[in-house]
């Protein structure tokens, strides 16, 4: 019982340490191809921000309009 509680506490602390707070609400979805071979257009379902990435991977930072970097 004690180990289960300690395990839950450790798991909670690890989630807090490794979670990306600025990207917590971002939900990027591919919306089609960009101009290049690997490029892809993405749209955030949470705020509506749109961008095209050259590598075809979703952005790693929040692009919400009006958000300070």
C-alpha positions in Angstrom: 0.0 0.0 0.0 2.8 2.4 0.9 4.6 1.6 -2.3 1.5 2.3 -4.4 1.1 5.7 -2.8 4.8 6.5 -3.2 4.6 5.3 -6.9 1.6 7.6 -7.6 3.5 10.6 -6.0 6.6 9.9 -8.1 4.5 9.6 -11.3 2.7 12.8 -10.5 6.0 14.6 -10.0 7.5 13.2 -13.2 4.5 14.4 -15.2 4.9 17.9 -13.7 8.6 18.0 -14.5 8.4 16.7 -18.1 5.1 18.3 -19.3 5.4 21.1 -21.8 3.3 23.8 -20.2 3.2 26.2 -23.2 2.0 23.4 -25.5 -0.4 21.8 -23.1 -3.6 23.0 -24.9 -2.2 22.8 -28.5 -3.8 20.1 -30.7 -2.1 20.2 -34.1 -3.8 18.5 -37.0 -2.4 18.1 -40.5 -4.5 20.0 -43.0 -2.8 19.0 -46.3 0.5 19.5 -48.1 2.6 22.7 -48.2 4.6 23.8 -51.2 7.6 21.5 -50.7 8.0 17.8 -50.9 8.0 17.2 -47.2 6.2 20.3 -46.0 2.8 20.0 -44.4 0.2 22.5 -43.3 -1.0 22.3 -39.7 -3.9 23.9 -37.8 -4.3 24.0 -34.0 -7.7 22.7 -33.0 -7.6 24.6 -29.7 -6.9 28.2 -31.0 -7.1 28.1 -34.8 -3.4 29.0 -35.4 -2.1 27.8 -38.8 1.4 27.2 -40.0 3.4 25.3 -42.6 6.4 23.2 -41.5 9.2 22.2 -43.8 9.8 18.8 -42.2 6.2 17.7 -42.1 6.2 17.5 -38.3 3.8 19.5 -36.1 5.2 22.7 -34.5 6.9 22.4 -31.1 5.7 25.7 -29.8 2.4 27.4 -29.4 1.6 29.8 -32.2 -1.6 31.2 -30.7 -2.2 34.8 -32.0 -1.4 37.4 -29.3 0.7 35.0 -27.2 4.0 36.3 -25.9 7.0 34.2 -26.7 
